[in-house]
Amino acid sequence: MSYSVTIDLHGETVYSAQKVLTARLKNISPDVREVCVIFGYHSGTALKDFVMRYKNKKIAKKVLGLNQGSAVFVLKDG
């Protein structure tokens, strides 16, 4: 059964956000197909810019969320 998880980066710096994303994706269950990344939008665009540039071999594509302060990572199978 595939499912999605959420990673909330509110209050993180770009440096700490990178550590959080990398650690969470490294340990993510193979059943997860989508990761909703919440970065917020009231405190500037640094986290949004970082999230949209972030690269990881597990990410197939990125989609901006319906909310201005989030994005969805669609993960590769397996």
Gaussian input, Z-matrix of N, CA and C with variables (Angstrom, degrees):
# hf/3-21g

backbone

0 1
 N
 C     1     B1
 C     2     B2     1     A1
 N     3     B3     2     A2     1     D1
 C     4     B4     3     A3     2     D2
 C     5     B5     4     A4     3     D3
 N     6     B6     5     A5     4     D4
 C     7     B7     6     A6     5     D5
 C     8     B8     7     A7     6     D6
 N     9     B9     8     A8     7     D7
 C    10    B10     9     A9     8     D8
 C    11    B11    10    A10     9     D9
 N    12    B12    11    A11    10    D10
 C    13    B13    12    A12    11    D11
 C    14    B14    13    A13    12    D12
 N    15    B15    14    A14    13    D13
 C    16    B16    15    A15    14    D14
 C    17    B17    16    A16    15    D15
 N    18    B18    17    A17    16    D16
 C    19    B19    18    A18    17    D17
 C    20    B20    19    A19    18    D18
 N    21    B21    20    A20    19    D19
 C    22    B22    21    A21    20    D20
 C    23    B23    22    A22    21    D21
 N    24    B24    23    A23    22    D22
 C    25    B25    24    A24    23    D23
 C    26    B26    25    A25    24    D24
 N    27    B27    26    A26    25    D25
 C    28    B28    27    A27    26    D26
 C    29    B29    28    A28    27    D27
 N    30    B30    29    A29    28    D28
 C    31    B31    30    A30    29    D29
 C    32    B32    31    A31    30    D30
 N    33    B33    32    A32    31    D31
 C    34    B34    33    A33    32    D32
 C    35    B35    34    A34    33    D33
 N    36    B36    35    A35    34    D34
 C    37    B37    36    A36    35    D35
 C    38    B38    37    A37    36    D36
 N    39    B39    38    A38    37    D37
 C    40    B40    39    A39    38    D38
 C    41    B41    40    A40    39    D39
 N    42    B42    41    A41    40    D40
 C    43    B43    42    A42    41    D41
 C    44    B44    43    A43    42    D42
 N    45    B45    44    A44    43    D43
 C    46    B46    45    A45    44    D44
 C    47    B47    46    A46    45    D45
 N    48    B48    47    A47    46    D46
 C    49    B49    48    A48    47    D47
 C    50    B50    49    A49    48    D48
 N    51    B51    50    A50    49    D49
 C    52    B52    51    A51    50    D50
 C    53    B53    52    A52    51    D51
 N    54    B54    53    A53    52    D52
 C    55    B55    54    A54    53    D53
 C    56    B56    55    A55    54    D54
 N    57    B57    56    A56    55    D55
 C    58    B58    57    A57    56    D56
 C    59    B59    58    A58    57    D57
 N    60    B60    59    A59    58    D58
 C    61    B61    60    A60    59    D59
 C    62    B62    61    A61    60    D60
 N    63    B63    62    A62    61    D61
 C    64    B64    63    A63    62    D62
 C    65    B65    64    A64    63    D63
 N    66    B66    65    A65    64    D64
 C    67    B67    66    A66    65    D65
 C    68    B68    67    A67    66    D66
 N    69    B69    68    A68    67    D67
 C    70    B70    69    A69    68    D68
 C    71    B71    70    A70    69    D69
 N    72    B72    71    A71    70    D70
 C    73    B73    72    A72    71    D71
 C    74    B74    73    A73    72    D72
 N    75    B75    74    A74    73    D73
 C    76    B76    75    A75    74    D74
 C    77    B77    76    A76    75    D75
 N    78    B78    77    A77    76    D76
 C    79    B79    78    A78    77    D77
 C    80    B80    79    A79    78    D78
 N    81    B81    80    A80    79    D79
 C    82    B82    81    A81    80    D80
 C    83    B83    82    A82    81    D81
 N    84    B84    83    A83    82    D82
 C    85    B85    84    A84    83    D83
 C    86    B86    85    A85    84    D84
 N    87    B87    86    A86    85    D85
 C    88    B88    87    A87    86    D86
 C    89    B89    88    A88    87    D87
 N    90    B90    89    A89    88    D88
 C    91    B91    90    A90    89    D89
 C    92    B92    91    A91    90    D90
 N    93    B93    92    A92    91    D91
 C    94    B94    93    A93    92    D92
 C    95    B95    94    A94    93    D93
 N    96    B96    95    A95    94    D94
 C    97    B97    96    A96    95    D95
 C    98    B98    97    A97    96    D96
 N    99    B99    98    A98    97    D97
 C   100   B100    99    A99    98    D98
 C   101   B101   100   A100    99    D99
 N   102   B102   101   A101   100   D100
 C   103   B103   102   A102   101   D101
 C   104   B104   103   A103   102   D102
 N   105   B105   104   A104   103   D103
 C   106   B106   105   A105   104   D104
 C   107   B107   106   A106   105   D105
 N   108   B108   107   A107   106   D106
 C   109   B109   108   A108   107   D107
 C   110   B110   109   A109   108   D108
 N   111   B111   110   A110   109   D109
 C   112   B112   111   A111   110   D110
 C   113   B113   112   A112   111   D111
 N   114   B114   113   A113   112   D112
 C   115   B115   114   A114   113   D113
 C   116   B116   115   A115   114   D114
 N   117   B117   116   A116   115   D115
 C   118   B118   117   A117   116   D116
 C   119   B119   118   A118   117   D117
 N   120   B120   119   A119   118   D118
 C   121   B121   120   A120   119   D119
 C   122   B122   121   A121   120   D120
 N   123   B123   122   A122   121   D121
 C   124   B124   123   A123   122   D122
 C   125   B125   124   A124   123   D123
 N   126   B126   125   A125   124   D124
 C   127   B127   126   A126   125   D125
 C   128   B128   127   A127   126   D126
 N   129   B129   128   A128   127   D127
 C   130   B130   129   A129   128   D128
 C   131   B131   130   A130   129   D129
 N   132   B132   131   A131   130   D130
 C   133   B133   132   A132   131   D131
 C   134   B134   133   A133   132   D132
 N   135   B135   134   A134   133   D133
 C   136   B136   135   A135   134   D134
 C   137   B137   136   A136   135   D135
 N   138   B138   137   A137   136   D136
 C   139   B139   138   A138   137   D137
 C   140   B140   139   A139   138   D138
 N   141   B141   140   A140   139   D139
 C   142   B142   141   A141   140   D140
 C   143   B143   142   A142   141   D141
 N   144   B144   143   A143   142   D142
 C   145   B145   144   A144   143   D143
 C   146   B146   145   A145   144   D144
 N   147   B147   146   A146   145   D145
 C   148   B148   147   A147   146   D146
 C   149   B149   148   A148   147   D147
 N   150   B150   149   A149   148   D148
 C   151   B151   150   A150   149   D149
 C   152   B152   151   A151   150   D150
 N   153   B153   152   A152   151   D151
 C   154   B154   153   A153   152   D152
 C   155   B155   154   A154   153   D153
 N   156   B156   155   A155   154   D154
 C   157   B157   156   A156   155   D155
 C   158   B158   157   A157   156   D156
 N   159   B159   158   A158   157   D157
 C   160   B160   159   A159   158   D158
 C   161   B161   160   A160   159   D159
 N   162   B162   161   A161   160   D160
 C   163   B163   162   A162   161   D161
 C   164   B164   163   A163   162   D162
 N   165   B165   164   A164   163   D163
 C   166   B166   165   A165   164   D164
 C   167   B167   166   A166   165   D165
 N   168   B168   167   A167   166   D166
 C   169   B169   168   A168   167   D167
 C   170   B170   169   A169   168   D168
 N   171   B171   170   A170   169   D169
 C   172   B172   171   A171   170   D170
 C   173   B173   172   A172   171   D171
 N   174   B174   173   A173   172   D172
 C   175   B175   174   A174   173   D173
 C   176   B176   175   A175   174   D174
 N   177   B177   176   A176   175   D175
 C   178   B178   177   A177   176   D176
 C   179   B179   178   A178   177   D177
 N   180   B180   179   A179   178   D178
 C   181   B181   180   A180   179   D179
 C   182   B182   181   A181   180   D180
 N   183   B183   182   A182   181   D181
 C   184   B184   183   A183   182   D182
 C   185   B185   184   A184   183   D183
 N   186   B186   185   A185   184   D184
 C   187   B187   186   A186   185   D185
 C   188   B188   187   A187   186   D186
 N   189   B189   188   A188   187   D187
 C   190   B190   189   A189   188   D188
 C   191   B191   190   A190   189   D189
 N   192   B192   191   A191   190   D190
 C   193   B193   192   A192   191   D191
 C   194   B194   193   A193   192   D192
 N   195   B195   194   A194   193   D193
 C   196   B196   195   A195   194   D194
 C   197   B197   196   A196   195   D195
 N   198   B198   197   A197   196   D196
 C   199   B199   198   A198   197   D197
 C   200   B200   199   A199   198   D198
 N   201   B201   200   A200   199   D199
 C   202   B202   201   A201   200   D200
 C   203   B203   202   A202   201   D201
 N   204   B204   203   A203   202   D202
 C   205   B205   204   A204   203   D203
 C   206   B206   205   A205   204   D204
 N   207   B207   206   A206   205   D205
 C   208   B208   207   A207   206   D206
 C   209   B209   208   A208   207   D207
 N   210   B210   209   A209   208   D208
 C   211   B211   210   A210   209   D209
 C   212   B212   211   A211   210   D210
 N   213   B213   212   A212   211   D211
 C   214   B214   213   A213   212   D212
 C   215   B215   214   A214   213   D213
 N   216   B216   215   A215   214   D214
 C   217   B217   216   A216   215   D215
 C   218   B218   217   A217   216   D216
 N   219   B219   218   A218   217   D217
 C   220   B220   219   A219   218   D218
 C   221   B221   220   A220   219   D219
 N   222   B222   221   A221   220   D220
 C   223   B223   222   A222   221   D221
 C   224   B224   223   A223   222   D222
 N   225   B225   224   A224   223   D223
 C   226   B226   225   A225   224   D224
 C   227   B227   226   A226   225   D225
 N   228   B228   227   A227   226   D226
 C   229   B229   228   A228   227   D227
 C   230   B230   229   A229   228   D228
 N   231   B231   230   A230   229   D229
 C   232   B232   231   A231   230   D230
 C   233   B233   232   A232   231   D231

   B1=1.4536
   B2=1.5284
   B3=1.3157
   B4=1.4624
   B5=1.5302
   B6=1.3011
   B7=1.4507
   B8=1.5172
   B9=1.3217
   B10=1.4628
   B11=1.5256
   B12=1.3167
   B13=1.4538
   B14=1.5213
   B15=1.3116
   B16=1.4578
   B17=1.5238
   B18=1.3171
   B19=1.4649
   B20=1.5218
   B21=1.3105
   B22=1.4599
   B23=1.5255
   B24=1.3254
   B25=1.4686
   B26=1.5312
   B27=1.3375
   B28=1.4748
   B29=1.5236
   B30=1.3066
   B31=1.4545
   B32=1.5192
   B33=1.3144
   B34=1.4608
   B35=1.5219
   B36=1.3270
   B37=1.4526
   B38=1.5265
   B39=1.3160
   B40=1.4646
   B41=1.5263
   B42=1.3182
   B43=1.4674
   B44=1.5298
   B45=1.3294
   B46=1.4650
   B47=1.5325
   B48=1.3244
   B49=1.4604
   B50=1.5256
   B51=1.3190
   B52=1.4605
   B53=1.5276
   B54=1.3312
   B55=1.4655
   B56=1.5324
   B57=1.3347
   B58=1.4652
   B59=1.5257
   B60=1.3328
   B61=1.4621
   B62=1.5289
   B63=1.3155
   B64=1.4606
   B65=1.5211
   B66=1.3254
   B67=1.4710
   B68=1.5235
   B69=1.3211
   B70=1.4732
   B71=1.5226
   B72=1.3383
   B73=1.4608
   B74=1.5260
   B75=1.3136
   B76=1.4625
   B77=1.5295
   B78=1.3122
   B79=1.4639
   B80=1.5260
   B81=1.3125
   B82=1.4614
   B83=1.5382
   B84=1.2943
   B85=1.4660
   B86=1.5316
   B87=1.3144
   B88=1.4689
   B89=1.5322
   B90=1.3212
   B91=1.4673
   B92=1.5241
   B93=1.3089
   B94=1.4653
   B95=1.5245
   B96=1.3221
   B97=1.4661
   B98=1.5245
   B99=1.3226
   B100=1.4662
   B101=1.5189
   B102=1.3288
   B103=1.4594
   B104=1.5235
   B105=1.3183
   B106=1.4589
   B107=1.5267
   B108=1.3212
   B109=1.4606
   B110=1.5242
   B111=1.3226
   B112=1.4607
   B113=1.5194
   B114=1.3312
   B115=1.4630
   B116=1.5164
   B117=1.3135
   B118=1.4633
   B119=1.5163
   B120=1.3298
   B121=1.4518
   B122=1.5246
   B123=1.3010
   B124=1.4641
   B125=1.5239
   B126=1.3188
   B127=1.4655
   B128=1.5260
   B129=1.3221
   B130=1.4547
   B131=1.5188
   B132=1.3382
   B133=1.4633
   B134=1.5281
   B135=1.3125
   B136=1.4633
   B137=1.5241
   B138=1.3361
   B139=1.4700
   B140=1.5314
   B141=1.3116
   B142=1.4684
   B143=1.5216
   B144=1.3181
   B145=1.4585
   B146=1.5228
   B147=1.3194
   B148=1.4656
   B149=1.5245
   B150=1.3276
   B151=1.4664
   B152=1.5265
   B153=1.3181
   B154=1.4590
   B155=1.5324
   B156=1.3209
   B157=1.4750
   B158=1.5254
   B159=1.3166
   B160=1.4564
   B161=1.5293
   B162=1.3172
   B163=1.4631
   B164=1.5236
   B165=1.3235
   B166=1.4602
   B167=1.5189
   B168=1.3266
   B169=1.4693
   B170=1.5236
   B171=1.3112
   B172=1.4700
   B173=1.5283
   B174=1.3268
   B175=1.4624
   B176=1.5285
   B177=1.3397
   B178=1.4668
   B179=1.5229
   B180=1.3407
   B181=1.4663
   B182=1.5179
   B183=1.3334
   B184=1.4663
   B185=1.5219
   B186=1.3226
   B187=1.4558
   B188=1.5165
   B189=1.3380
   B190=1.4577
   B191=1.5183
   B192=1.3244
   B193=1.4515
   B194=1.5170
   B195=1.3112
   B196=1.4572
   B197=1.5202
   B198=1.3207
   B199=1.4538
   B200=1.5314
   B201=1.3159
   B202=1.4698
   B203=1.5248
   B204=1.3014
   B205=1.4499
   B206=1.5112
   B207=1.3352
   B208=1.4627
   B209=1.5229
   B210=1.3145
   B211=1.4645
   B212=1.5284
   B213=1.3261
   B214=1.4524
   B215=1.5256
   B216=1.3255
   B217=1.4576
   B218=1.5154
   B219=1.3143
   B220=1.4642
   B221=1.5181
   B222=1.3240
   B223=1.4560
   B224=1.5282
   B225=1.3264
   B226=1.4582
   B227=1.5201
   B228=1.3046
   B229=1.4603
   B230=1.5229
   B231=1.3315
   B232=1.4672
   B233=1.4386
   A1=108.74
   A2=116.97
   A3=120.00
   A4=109.61
   A5=115.09
   A6=119.47
   A7=109.79
   A8=116.24
   A9=120.65
   A10=109.57
   A11=114.91
   A12=122.15
   A13=108.31
   A14=115.70
   A15=121.97
   A16=109.63
   A17=115.17
   A18=121.62
   A19=106.75
   A20=116.91
   A21=122.47
   A22=109.64
   A23=115.99
   A24=121.45
   A25=112.75
   A26=117.59
   A27=120.18
   A28=109.75
   A29=116.87
   A30=121.29
   A31=114.49
   A32=118.05
   A33=121.07
   A34=110.39
   A35=116.24
   A36=120.95
   A37=106.82
   A38=117.20
   A39=119.66
   A40=109.79
   A41=116.69
   A42=121.11
   A43=111.39
   A44=116.88
   A45=119.53
   A46=110.78
   A47=117.74
   A48=121.06
   A49=110.58
   A50=116.92
   A51=120.67
   A52=110.47
   A53=116.31
   A54=120.41
   A55=110.84
   A56=116.71
   A57=121.32
   A58=110.34
   A59=117.62
   A60=120.51
   A61=111.69
   A62=116.22
   A63=120.22
   A64=111.22
   A65=117.19
   A66=120.92
   A67=111.12
   A68=117.11
   A69=119.98
   A70=111.46
   A71=117.61
   A72=120.15
   A73=111.49
   A74=116.56
   A75=120.31
   A76=110.67
   A77=116.53
   A78=121.72
   A79=114.03
   A80=117.45
   A81=120.44
   A82=110.99
   A83=115.80
   A84=122.04
   A85=110.05
   A86=117.80
   A87=120.29
   A88=113.32
   A89=117.19
   A90=120.93
   A91=112.96
   A92=118.01
   A93=121.77
   A94=109.27
   A95=116.17
   A96=121.96
   A97=112.65
   A98=117.19
   A99=121.37
   A100=110.27
   A101=114.36
   A102=120.74
   A103=107.02
   A104=116.35
   A105=121.54
   A106=107.19
   A107=115.84
   A108=121.22
   A109=107.62
   A110=116.29
   A111=122.07
   A112=107.93
   A113=115.59
   A114=119.95
   A115=112.31
   A116=118.33
   A117=121.54
   A118=111.61
   A119=116.15
   A120=118.85
   A121=113.79
   A122=118.12
   A123=120.03
   A124=113.23
   A125=117.67
   A126=120.31
   A127=112.76
   A128=117.64
   A129=121.09
   A130=112.20
   A131=115.29
   A132=119.79
   A133=113.98
   A134=118.84
   A135=120.95
   A136=111.67
   A137=118.26
   A138=120.41
   A139=111.18
   A140=117.44
   A141=120.08
   A142=109.82
   A143=116.81
   A144=120.71
   A145=110.96
   A146=116.12
   A147=120.17
   A148=111.20
   A149=116.84
   A150=121.09
   A151=110.58
   A152=117.89
   A153=120.29
   A154=111.97
   A155=118.59
   A156=122.21
   A157=112.55
   A158=117.51
   A159=122.79
   A160=110.57
   A161=116.08
   A162=121.55
   A163=109.76
   A164=114.79
   A165=122.22
   A166=106.83
   A167=116.95
   A168=120.31
   A169=113.40
   A170=118.61
   A171=121.58
   A172=112.88
   A173=117.98
   A174=122.11
   A175=110.10
   A176=116.27
   A177=121.63
   A178=110.37
   A179=116.64
   A180=120.64
   A181=109.71
   A182=114.67
   A183=121.94
   A184=108.36
   A185=115.05
   A186=121.17
   A187=107.67
   A188=116.71
   A189=118.56
   A190=108.73
   A191=115.95
   A192=120.63
   A193=112.54
   A194=116.42
   A195=120.83
   A196=110.52
   A197=116.10
   A198=123.08
   A199=107.03
   A200=118.36
   A201=122.45
   A202=112.64
   A203=117.47
   A204=121.32
   A205=114.66
   A206=116.96
   A207=118.78
   A208=111.61
   A209=114.69
   A210=122.28
   A211=106.74
   A212=114.83
   A213=120.99
   A214=108.46
   A215=115.69
   A216=122.12
   A217=106.82
   A218=116.78
   A219=121.54
   A220=105.85
   A221=115.65
   A222=120.20
   A223=111.89
   A224=115.11
   A225=121.61
   A226=110.07
   A227=116.91
   A228=121.21
   A229=109.61
   A230=114.74
   A231=120.03
   A232=111.28
   D1=126.85
   D2=179.17
   D3=-92.47
   D4=152.35
   D5=179.89
   D6=-154.80
   D7=178.77
   D8=-179.54
   D9=-120.72
   D10=157.85
   D11=175.78
   D12=-129.64
   D13=163.73
   D14=179.14
   D15=-118.89
   D16=137.35
   D17=172.97
   D18=-120.39
   D19=119.29
   D20=-178.03
   D21=-99.79
   D22=118.64
   D23=-178.34
   D24=-104.62
   D25=10.89
   D26=177.84
   D27=-52.54
   D28=133.91
   D29=175.19
   D30=82.34
   D31=-4.64
   D32=179.04
   D33=-84.87
   D34=153.92
   D35=168.28
   D36=-85.98
   D37=169.32
   D38=177.11
   D39=-59.70
   D40=-41.66
   D41=-179.68
   D42=-61.85
   D43=-48.34
   D44=-178.78
   D45=-71.29
   D46=-32.41
   D47=177.21
   D48=-62.87
   D49=-38.72
   D50=178.10
   D51=-62.64
   D52=-43.24
   D53=178.57
   D54=-62.89
   D55=-43.83
   D56=-179.25
   D57=-63.05
   D58=-50.11
   D59=-178.54
   D60=-61.34
   D61=-45.69
   D62=-178.53
   D63=-61.93
   D64=-44.88
   D65=-179.70
   D66=-65.78
   D67=-44.71
   D68=-177.99
   D69=-65.95
   D70=-41.17
   D71=179.97
   D72=-70.29
   D73=-32.40
   D74=178.60
   D75=-63.34
   D76=-37.66
   D77=-174.85
   D78=-102.34
   D79=12.60
   D80=-174.75
   D81=-74.13
   D82=144.57
   D83=179.48
   D84=-63.88
   D85=143.56
   D86=177.82
   D87=-65.37
   D88=-14.59
   D89=178.56
   D90=-78.99
   D91=-15.21
   D92=-178.03
   D93=-75.69
   D94=130.72
   D95=179.48
   D96=-113.00
   D97=-22.59
   D98=179.82
   D99=-136.54
   D100=141.40
   D101=175.32
   D102=-124.37
   D103=118.11
   D104=175.05
   D105=-88.32
   D106=118.41
   D107=-179.36
   D108=-105.77
   D109=118.74
   D110=-179.62
   D111=-101.58
   D112=123.42
   D113=-179.35
   D114=-123.32
   D115=-10.80
   D116=-179.77
   D117=78.32
   D118=172.63
   D119=179.65
   D120=-146.46
   D121=0.83
   D122=-178.83
   D123=-83.81
   D124=-14.39
   D125=-175.26
   D126=-112.07
   D127=30.72
   D128=179.09
   D129=100.55
   D130=-173.82
   D131=-173.07
   D132=-114.15
   D133=7.78
   D134=-176.40
   D135=-58.71
   D136=-46.62
   D137=-179.72
   D138=-69.04
   D139=-39.71
   D140=177.92
   D141=-61.38
   D142=-47.70
   D143=179.69
   D144=-59.97
   D145=-42.84
   D146=178.40
   D147=-61.84
   D148=-49.14
   D149=-177.24
   D150=-60.26
   D151=-40.87
   D152=-178.34
   D153=-73.13
   D154=-21.19
   D155=176.01
   D156=-93.14
   D157=-16.95
   D158=-173.98
   D159=-58.30
   D160=135.03
   D161=179.91
   D162=-119.32
   D163=139.08
   D164=176.09
   D165=-155.41
   D166=139.25
   D167=-175.97
   D168=-63.45
   D169=-16.13
   D170=-179.99
   D171=-84.17
   D172=-14.37
   D173=-175.30
   D174=-88.40
   D175=121.42
   D176=176.47
   D177=-84.76
   D178=-41.86
   D179=177.61
   D180=-160.57
   D181=163.55
   D182=178.46
   D183=-122.27
   D184=140.65
   D185=179.78
   D186=-133.21
   D187=129.93
   D188=174.30
   D189=-63.20
   D190=137.97
   D191=-179.36
   D192=-72.64
   D193=168.71
   D194=176.06
   D195=-65.06
   D196=-30.20
   D197=174.75
   D198=-85.53
   D199=137.93
   D200=-179.01
   D201=-59.87
   D202=-21.29
   D203=-174.53
   D204=-102.42
   D205=26.32
   D206=-179.39
   D207=-148.53
   D208=161.57
   D209=174.48
   D210=-142.77
   D211=156.59
   D212=178.06
   D213=-115.98
   D214=127.30
   D215=171.93
   D216=-95.26
   D217=120.57
   D218=172.66
   D219=-91.75
   D220=122.28
   D221=-174.60
   D222=-91.34
   D223=152.94
   D224=176.28
   D225=-70.42
   D226=152.85
   D227=174.54
   D228=-67.80
   D229=140.28
   D230=175.71
   D231=75.51

